[in-house]
Amino acid sequence: MKLPTWILMDIEGTTTSISFVHDVLFPYARARMSTFLSTHSGNQEVAKEVEALQTRLGLSSLADVVSTLDRWMGEDRKETELKSLQGLLWKDGYASGDFTGHVFPDVKDALSRWKEAGIRLAVYSSGSVAAQKLLFQYSDAGDLDAFFDANFDTRVGHKREKESY
């Protein structure tokens, strides 16, 4: 049997518990987004996403941005700016030890076996590339980010759009 050249995987329900994302990461971001945007307004990446959101939706104030992001988080929207800002915010949570990235017990061994077999690994998730990398870098099983050869997010399109692949 010929082995695949690549394995493209998602995160939620594949490598990571859906409840970790919905019960840990999402509430963490929702509770801190307003403060994060205010205290990180000088950060170039944060400012870029806020400006993109304001331009796209015609929002004039940071309060409008916060309100929109809060509504989108409640709706579990897959909006690129939201996902990017969540990833930037979660970086603080991972780095401070507020949480670690959950991975199922068999993930590290599976990634290792696939890499040893010469299979290239990639992640395609609605979460930003930065958020994907953080989850695996700060995982319960140690730093797993080096196993991955590529990461894709909504900047290449949404997962339900066949053109994205």
SULCORGI-V491761 format. One record per residue. RES is the residue in one letter. PSI is psi in whole degrees, 0 to 359 (none if undefined). OMEGA is omega in radians with two decimals (NA if undefined). Layout:
res = <RES RES>
psi = <PSI PSI>
omega = <OMEGA OMEGA>
This chain:
res = <M K L P T W I L M D I E G T T T S I S F V H D V L F P Y A R A R M S T F L S T H S G N Q E V A K E V E A L Q T R L G L S S L A D V V S T L D R W M G E D R K E T E L K S L Q G L L W K D G Y A S G D F T G H V F P D V K D A L S R W K E A G I R L A V Y S S G S V A A Q K L L F Q Y S D A G D L D A F F D A N F D T R V G H K R E K E S Y>
psi = <131 132 152 157 324 150 123 123 158 184 297 119 350 301 341 144 134 324 330 315 312 331 344 297 310 311 324 313 317 320 338 355 313 310 318 312 321 314 343 22 336 351 126 319 318 312 321 316 321 315 318 319 316 317 313 322 358 34 139 341 161 326 322 321 312 316 317 314 320 316 315 321 319 330 358 46 149 51 132 313 319 311 322 314 321 315 317 321 317 335 317 318 317 312 326 354 16 333 164 160 122 133 147 152 331 359 312 315 319 314 318 313 315 317 317 331 0 14 134 143 140 155 136 111 157 340 148 158 318 318 321 311 320 315 316 327 320 33 161 334 11 188 109 359 326 343 337 135 339 153 141 145 198 351 340 356 170 150 334 357 116 333 338 334 none>
omega = <3.13 3.11 3.09 3.08 -3.12 2.89 3.10 -3.07 3.03 3.10 -3.06 3.10 -3.13 3.10 -2.94 3.10 3.07 -3.12 3.09 -3.13 -3.04 -3.07 3.14 -3.03 -3.09 3.12 3.12 -3.14 -3.09 -3.11 -3.00 -3.00 -3.10 3.13 -3.14 -3.12 3.12 -3.06 -3.13 -3.10 3.11 3.12 -3.06 -3.13 3.12 -3.12 3.14 -3.12 3.11 3.13 3.12 3.13 3.13 -3.13 -3.08 -3.04 -3.13 3.14 -3.04 -3.07 3.08 3.10 3.09 3.10 -3.14 3.14 3.13 3.13 3.13 3.11 3.13 3.10 3.10 3.14 -3.07 3.14 -3.12 -3.11 -3.04 -3.12 3.10 -3.09 3.11 3.14 3.07 3.14 3.12 3.13 -3.12 3.11 3.10 -3.13 3.08 -3.07 -3.13 3.12 3.10 3.09 3.00 -3.13 3.12 2.92 3.10 -3.06 -3.09 -3.03 -3.08 3.13 3.14 3.12 -3.14 3.13 -3.12 3.14 3.11 3.12 3.11 3.14 3.09 -3.04 3.12 3.09 3.01 -3.06 3.05 3.02 -3.09 3.08 3.13 3.13 3.10 -3.09 3.12 -3.12 -3.12 3.11 -3.10 -3.07 3.07 -3.09 -3.10 -3.10 -3.13 -3.05 -3.09 3.11 -3.00 3.13 -3.11 3.07 -3.14 3.10 -3.05 3.09 3.05 -3.11 -3.14 -3.04 -3.12 3.14 -3.05 3.13 -3.12 -3.09 NA>
